[in-house]
Amino acid sequence: MTDVVEASPPAKRMLEPPALAGADVESAMLRLIGYAAALPASDMFLAPGKYDGTVSVRHMGVVRTVMSLPREDLIRYVNHFKAVAGMPVDQRLRPLDGRWVCAVNGSRRVELRLATIPTLWGEAMAMRLLEQDVTLLELGGLGFHAAHLEDLTAMLGRPSGLILVTGPAGSGKTTTLYACLSHLNDGTRKINTIEDPIELVLPGVHQSEVQPKIDLGFPELLRAVLRQAPDVIMLGEIRDPVTAETAALAANSGHLVFATLHAPTAAAAPASMMALGANPHFLAASLLGVLSQRLVRRLCPHCRQAFDVSESVHTFEDIRRWLEPGEGTRIYGAAGCERCHHEGYSGRTGVAEVLRVSRSIREMIDSRRTADEIRQAATEQGMLDLRRSALLSVARGITSTEEVIRRISAEHLMPSD
């Protein structure tokens, strides 16, 4: 293969971890948060060891160690975080949760969701960073293929029914839900949400947050929301039998309901709902479709390395009809430059599949057919599945084959029989 390198001069220095030596606890804490927010990282972890401790971040889905600290310093940082988040500092033997909103790097506001757990060498802390001033993405900004956006928009245009968004933790499901809300929030519908937690405040939307400490969970809030005469209901997650059954019934009774669900693929979502107790008949009657998604790192456009595969005519044969002229002649790999902090990637984008529930698939759900059978039927009806969607992202130079293999299970990348 012929190497074709695309690059441009570096523009900035690699982002260095903050210097904490000599800083007081509060200053060190703010420097750590500022560093994580600047990356930006989705999570930060403080973990004690026998003699020292480590600070790590999850950036673009990858966890990396930022620094090692004396064990005593790390304990002081954990205690300070607990204090500002309203968590009992003297309680170290039970898992604890807290939240705190702080200003970093000027005027940026970041909400921290903190959780501690006792370990062999002391309390370990995980912090989820939620940007308070983040721009809400529209459907077109999610990175999905035009075919997926067309299917999703058509489902959102229906007056009632159930739309499910599936994928593993950290796959961008909540971002997709907010984009769907933004699409629907035109002032002509009453929209209620049930979230855990509320990550963005949406004007014109009635948002409610579950409160486990007072036994106010998804089932209780959903029953209450149904008495508020909503047109649209967004559920942060379907995780129990009562919520699964009530969501299907609500969709059958004239509400547009969309929610996240843990299922490995779009075709597996009906089985997951039925495993939670949803009635197959009501589910089949109400389900409009399922979006299954993953997040992959986007190749840095300034340093990605291209390889000519024009002579390998079968490489992208399976997705040829979705490619534009000139696409599919190269694949790209990560190189690394100062613009992308020498990671080879810059930001993340979505890879998805959308299963539209046709009459035949509705009958298959009602008769409890397997996920493999539903997937095969959906593919024959034109579904652009997860495997081919990922292959399209590779053919267009959006991501690399290594990143696709890292983020999507091998079983989902195998061609259908």
Buried (B, 14 or more C-beta within 10 A) or exposed (E): EEEEEBBEEBEEEEEEEBEBEEBEBEEBBBBBBBBBBEBBBBBBBBBBBEEBBBBBBBBBBEEEEBBEBEBEBBBBBBBBBBBBBEBEEEEBEEEBEBBBEBEBEEEBBBBBBBBBEBEEBBBBBBBBBBBBEBEEBEBEBBBBBEBBBEBBEEBBEEEBBBBBBBBBEBBBBBBBBBBBBBBBBEEEBEBBBBBBEBBBEBEEBEBBEBEEEEEBBBBBBBEEBBEEEBBBBBBBBBBBBBBBBBBBBBBBEEBBBBBBBBBBBBBBBBBBBBEBEBBBEBBBBBBBBBBBBBBBBBBBBBBBBBEEBEEEEEBBEEBEEBBEEEBBBBBBBBBBBBBBBBBBBBEBBBBBBBBBBBEEBBEBBBEEBEBEEBBBBBBEEEBBBBBBBBBBBBBBBBBBBEBBEEBBEEEBBEEEE
